[in-house]
């Protein structure tokens, strides 16, 4: 699921977020969509490993989600 960061105010946008779910019991590789790879991404929440917050994510590489987990990544538009 993607949250664009659009606020309706052209002078004030917010950072986009991607919420990645893995409902499967085995790990799954997910990737950031091509149209969003120009941003710097970092993990904000990983339910399988709370210690991984603020870790940078390579936007073109697959991100492995543990089984039955959620990962929230934030794109930095700055």
C-alpha positions in Angstrom: 0.0 0.0 0.0 1.4 3.4 -0.9 0.7 6.8 0.8 1.7 9.5 -1.6 2.4 12.3 0.8 0.2 14.7 -1.2 -1.5 17.2 1.2 -3.5 19.1 -1.3 -1.3 22.1 -0.8 1.4 22.4 -3.5 3.6 24.4 -1.2 3.6 21.8 1.6 3.9 18.1 0.8 4.7 15.3 3.1 7.1 12.3 2.7 5.6 9.3 0.9 5.2 6.0 2.8 5.0 2.4 1.6 3.4 -0.2 3.8 4.5 -3.7 2.9 2.7 -6.8 4.2 3.7 -10.4 4.2 0.8 -12.6 5.3 2.6 -15.7 4.1 4.5 -17.8 6.7 7.7 -17.8 4.7 9.9 -14.8 3.8 9.0 -12.8 0.7 11.0 -10.3 -1.3 9.2 -7.1 -2.2 10.6 -4.1 -4.2 9.9 -0.4 -4.2 7.9 0.5 -7.4 10.0 1.8 -10.3 8.2 5.2 -10.2 9.4 5.8 -6.6 13.0 4.6 -6.8 14.4 8.1 -7.2 13.8 8.7 -3.4 16.0 7.8 -0.5 14.0 5.2 1.6 14.4 4.1 5.2 12.6 1.6 7.4 10.4 3.2 10.1 8.7 0.1 11.4 9.5 -3.6 11.0 7.3 -5.9 13.1 9.7 -8.8 12.8 12.7 -6.8 14.1 11.9 -3.6 16.0 15.7 -2.8 16.1 15.9 -2.1 12.4 14.3 1.3 12.5 16.0 4.1 10.6 17.9 1.6 8.4 18.4 2.8 4.9 16.9 0.7 2.1 18.4 0.4 -1.4 15.5 1.4 -3.6 16.4 -1.0 -6.5 17.1 -4.0 -4.3 14.5 -6.4 -3.0 13.5 -6.0 0.6 13.0 -9.3 2.4 10.0 -9.4 4.7 9.8 -12.1 7.3 6.8 -14.3 7.4 3.7 -12.7 8.8 5.2 -9.2 9.2 4.7 -5.6 8.2 7.3 -3.1 7.2 6.7 0.6 6.9 9.3 2.5 4.8 9.5 6.3 4.3 10.7 8.1 1.2 12.7 11.3 1.8 11.9 13.9 -0.8 14.5 16.4 0.4 
